[in-house]
Amino acid sequence: MASHPRPEPLRHFASDNYAGICPEAWAAMAEANADHAPGYGDDRWTAEAADLVRQVFETDCEVFFVFNGTAANSLALASLCQSYHSIVCHEVAHVETDECGAPEFFSNGTKVLTVAGPHGKIVPQQIDHMVEKREDVHYPKPRVVSVTEATELGTLYTPDELKALWARTKSHGLRLHMDGARFGNAVAALGVSPKEITWQAGVDVLCLGGTKAGMAVGEAVVFFDRALAAEFDYRCKQAGQLASKMRFLAAPLVGMLRGGAWLTHARHANEMAALLEREVRAVPGVEVLHPRQVNSVFVKLPGGAAAALRAMGWRFYDFIGGGSRLMCAWDTTPGDVARFAADLAAAAGR
Ligand SMILES: Cc1ncc(COP(=O)(O)O)c(C=O)c1O
């Protein structure tokens, strides 16, 4: 009998970046693809996207659109600092580990200083420590604290935890930046309104993720302190981040925000990760490494299991935070989870 090769999984647990474009973003792109529209953000889609962001955050913030998260973070951080300043972030923060030095580059040398902390989170005392340990001119003066919500390890800061960080940043005269690549997952999981974990918790600038939420490309930089946005448009242009056909960055965000799809999809991805967590916990020898709070599960797999899973065609990362990261997206199905869990059980039982 002829043997049939096992089909590759259609959906992986490597990253929410692996997922395609969600229907709402896709439909809005198609809608925006009619006729001509002014370039460089002077179109009705860009205006509508910015207005929707203001509605969602219930405040009159200043909004810019860039292509990706690295640009959003590094340009936002650069706008808060002088070159002799420093940015305090967690040691696993994307701005430190995965942006190829872009925050330092775009700020002309502002140094990123890292702190440790359980499950990817900064604790307030570390801010005091980083500011107070040196006050001389030889040390790059801390100017910004950067937090990620949800964190790179799939955990969450509560509104109170953010307010505690804010109290420390305020007392030291620092600014607060938030990397919100998975902000929707955080809002959905915490059951809060977006303002409660941003400007009401002292966040000056938020980088609001679109790509991982279901867009092809595009992130919004949201300045809650409008004064900080002065000349940010020049910064974007100089960095090659001013899209001439801006409507195609803005329209998908309109599609995501206007009917609440950004939260529906984020909630679904979180639920799939909760299901995945239950399934993997049932496999002997698998250890869950961090509290599962959003759309990722970090696991330590028994010896040889990761290689066996990869040989079956599965893809996932194991360079972030130790262990293996299993990430769900807006399009992950219960069937995907069941299939992965069955393969994991087989791989672990070898
Ligand atoms: C926490 C975090 N911030 C930002 C980003 C955005 O990165 P990119 O420049 O690839 O869009 C990512 C993507 O992996 C991320 O995980």
Ligand as a Chemical Component Dictionary entry (heavy atoms), coordinates in Angstrom:
data_LIG
# 
_chem_comp.id                   LIG 
_chem_comp.type                 NON-POLYMER 
_chem_comp.pdbx_formal_charge   0 
_chem_comp.three_letter_code    LIG 
# 
loop_
_chem_comp_atom.comp_id 
_chem_comp_atom.atom_id 
_chem_comp_atom.alt_atom_id 
_chem_comp_atom.type_symbol 
_chem_comp_atom.charge 
_chem_comp_atom.model_Cartn_x 
_chem_comp_atom.model_Cartn_y 
_chem_comp_atom.model_Cartn_z 
_chem_comp_atom.pdbx_ordinal 
LIG C1 C1 C 0 6.168 42.509 22.618 1  
LIG C2 C2 C 0 6.349 42.866 21.191 2  
LIG N1 N1 N 0 6.483 44.155 20.848 3  
LIG C3 C3 C 0 6.577 44.547 19.575 4  
LIG C4 C4 C 0 6.573 43.622 18.555 5  
LIG C5 C5 C 0 6.600 44.130 17.132 6  
LIG O1 O1 O 0 7.633 43.778 16.392 7  
LIG P1 P1 P 0 7.740 44.001 14.809 8  
LIG O2 O2 O 0 8.719 45.072 14.606 9  
LIG O3 O3 O 0 8.198 42.680 14.308 10 
LIG O4 O4 O 0 6.392 44.390 14.294 11 
LIG C6 C6 C 0 6.494 42.265 18.859 12 
LIG C7 C7 C 0 6.555 41.241 17.791 13 
LIG O5 O5 O 0 6.983 40.145 17.968 14 
LIG C8 C8 C 0 6.363 41.873 20.203 15 
LIG O6 O6 O 0 6.231 40.584 20.546 16 
# 
loop_
_chem_comp_bond.comp_id 
_chem_comp_bond.atom_id_1 
_chem_comp_bond.atom_id_2 
_chem_comp_bond.value_order 
_chem_comp_bond.pdbx_ordinal 
LIG C1 C2 SING 1  
LIG C2 N1 SING 2  
LIG C2 C8 DOUB 3  
LIG N1 C3 DOUB 4  
LIG C3 C4 SING 5  
LIG C4 C5 SING 6  
LIG C4 C6 DOUB 7  
LIG C5 O1 SING 8  
LIG O1 P1 SING 9  
LIG P1 O2 DOUB 10 
LIG P1 O3 SING 11 
LIG P1 O4 SING 12 
LIG C6 C7 SING 13 
LIG C6 C8 SING 14 
LIG C7 O5 DOUB 15 
LIG C8 O6 SING 16 
# 
